[in-house]
């Protein structure tokens, strides 16, 4: 075997080992990082920012100069018509012209360009938070579905123990032979509910795959994120919400556009420098010329443009106020839901679940002593199963609401 072939084989093995080393459980924070790296929306935002930065380079620059050439005083009638060298006033000329927009206009254009960068960056921050929130909810959805499926694995084992207990009761003559069917019926119901959960898990993985790609098929790290929610702090810093901050950047851009529109009332000026060549019998000439723009009829030209830009400022301010009210209402609703779910989860764990377990124990003891039938025992058992699932549901809703608050209002606000 050649050295080159051996080297290729070793490289392939190392690449495979590297792939195996990289594969592993997907943690909550890792999912967020992967989503950011792979997001096409954030890539689009980065391109938008870079485009705004490139545009800002030339925002305050002077227009490109212009070169002109032509003929002055060319005779078209009389005895010298059609001749370039007969009349002393006929000249061939070449020159350069440069326009100078007024300083206020150039400064305003620079400000508009800089504000466009700020707007693009603010929009990227909003998009980033939306992405992290959606990824967090997708990860949590899969996590709690797997918790439910794990619960059903334990229920299958419990059901087998129930079946053995029923057979023992039948063997001792304490119950009817027909009772042996009930654990099998219970197993069928558990299998149906498990299938529903597996279907939902497949959908949850597909939803997570949208953000993290193939990593969505990796096992999850069995550790929940610490999402601390400080209600008062969120209320006090709501004005720093990224979507509201984006309005600040839009406002600065609109203000710069108003100044640019106002600068249109000021004159621009230009200069032309020309060299004029005549017949050798006559001397050549140089000329210089200055031009000044005269803003005429501002009431029908500049003033409407200024008014339009000012109305845009009013629109941005009104939209910001509307969004602030929406976020205030949404924040209070989410906090109320979060507090309610916290209390419900506490009662479910400390009161409802122990009572359901106590009921199962009492019903089973009565069944073993022949004082109650198997139907009553299975009913009590279904209640405790439903209670365990309810606890997982409440915990899932509470954690999802915490993620909603944590990411929707900005991680920096926590």
Buried (B, 14 or more C-beta within 10 A) or exposed (E): EEEEEEEEEEEEEEEEEEEEEEEEEBBBEBBBEBBBEBBEEBEEBBEBBEEBBEEBEEBBEEEEEEEEEEEBEBBEEEEBEEEBEBBEEBBBBEBEBBBBBBEBBBBBBBBBBBBBBBBBBBBBBBBBBBBBBBBBBBBBBBBBBBBBBEBBEEBEEBBEEBBEBBBEBBEEEEBEEEBBEBBEEBBEEBEEBBEEBEEBBEEBBEBBBEBBEEBBEBEBBEEBBEBEBEBEEBEEBBEEBBBBBBBBBBBBBBBBBBBBBBBBBBEBEBBBBBBBEBBEEBEEEEEEEEBEBEEEEEEEEBBEBBEEBBEBBEEBBEEBEEBBEEBBEBBEEBBEBBBBBBEBBEEBBEEBBEEBBEBBEEBBEBBBEEEBBBEBBBEBBBBBBEBBBBBBBBBBBBBBBBBBBBBBBBBEBB
